[in-house]
Amino acid sequence: MRLNLVSLSLYLAIAGAARSAPAPGDATTGGAVFEDRCAICHVAAGGGQGPSLKSLIGRKAASVPGFEFTPALKASGLTWTAAALDGFLTNPRRAVPGTAMPIRVADAKQRADLIAYLATRH
C-alpha cells in the first residue's frame, strides 16, 4: 500500500510539473516579440533601463550585479525558469506585487516565443 501511495505521489508531482511548464515557443518569433515589447527597457545582451536579460534562464531573480532591483523582486525568491517567466510575464504586478516591471504579455503564444528567445541569449 505504501509503495502505491509513493508511486501515486511521484506521478502527480511529475504531472503537475509538466503542466506548469509553458508550451515550447519559437525563438525567431520571440525575438520579434522582444523587440516589440521588451527592448525599450531591456537589452538582451546587457545594459538598458531594465536589467540585462542575458543568461536569464536559471538565474535567481534580482541578481544582476550593478542593477538596483525593487525590494519586492529581491524578496520574491524566484529563479527564472520557463514556468516562472511564464507566470511573471502573464501579469508581473500580480506575480510580484511591488515590482517595477510594467509590461504584461497576456498572449500565451507570445510568452512561449519570448521565453524561447530569452533561452537563446547566453
N, C-alpha and C positions, 0 to 999 in steps of 0.2 A: 504494500500500500504506500509506504513512504517513497519508494522508487517512482511510483506513478505520479505522486504529487510533485516530486522534484522534476521529473520529465515534463509535466504539465507547466510548472512554473518557468522552466527554461524555454519551452516552446512559446509561452505567452510573452516572455521578455524579448525573444528574438522577433516575434511577430510585431510587437509594439515598436521595436527599434526600426524595423523595415518600414512601417507605416509612417514614422516620424521623419524619415529622410525624404527630401523633395525629389520629384521626378528628374531624371537626367536632362540636362539642358544642352543647348548648342552654344559653344564658346564664341563662335563668329557672330552670331546674332546677339549674344551677350555683350560683346564689345560695342555694338551699336547702342544697346541699352545703356551701357556705362557712359558712353559719350553724351547721350541724350539726357540722362537722369543724374549722373554722379560726378562727371568731370568738372562741373562748375566749382566744386569744392575739393574733390579728391583727385589726385594724380596716382594712377595705378603703380607707378614706379617710385613715387616719393614726392614729398613737398605738397604745397597747396594749402588752402584754408582748413581742410579736414586732414585727418591723419593719413599717412601712407597706407595703401591697401596692398602693397607688395607683400607676398608671402603671408597673406591673411589667413588662409585655411590652416587650422591647427594652432593658431596663435591665441593667447589669452587676451581678452578684451582690455582695452586701455593700457596696453603695454608697449606702445611705440615710444622709445626714448625721445625726449625733447618736445613732445606734444602735450599740451595741457588738456586733459580729459575732464569731463564733468565728474563730480563725486558719485553720481548715480551709476555711471558706466564703470567707474573704478570699483564700486561695491557690488556690481552685478554678478561677479563670479563666472561670467560667460567665457567659454572658449569658442572661437569661431569655427564651428563645424558647419557642414552644409545645412543640417537641420536647424542649428542655432541662427544662422544667417537668414534662413527662410522665415523663421518666426520673427526675427528682428525687423527684417525688411518689409514684412507684411504691415506692421504698424510699430515703428521704433518707439514712439512715446507711450504706447501701451505695454510693449515688451520691457522697456526700461524707463519707467517714469522719471523724468528729470534729465534725460539725455538731450543733447543739443541737436541731434540728428533730426532734421525736419522732413526729409523726403521719404514717402511711402512708395512701395512698389506693390500695388494691390493685385496685379495680374500674376497668377501662379506661373504661367509660361515665361513671362519676362523675368520673374525672380529666378527660376531654374536656369534660364540662359545666362543671366547676370552672374549667378553663383558659379556656373561652369566657366565663364570668362575669368572670374577672380581666381579660380583654382589654377589657371594657367600663368598667373603673374608671380613668378619666383624671383 
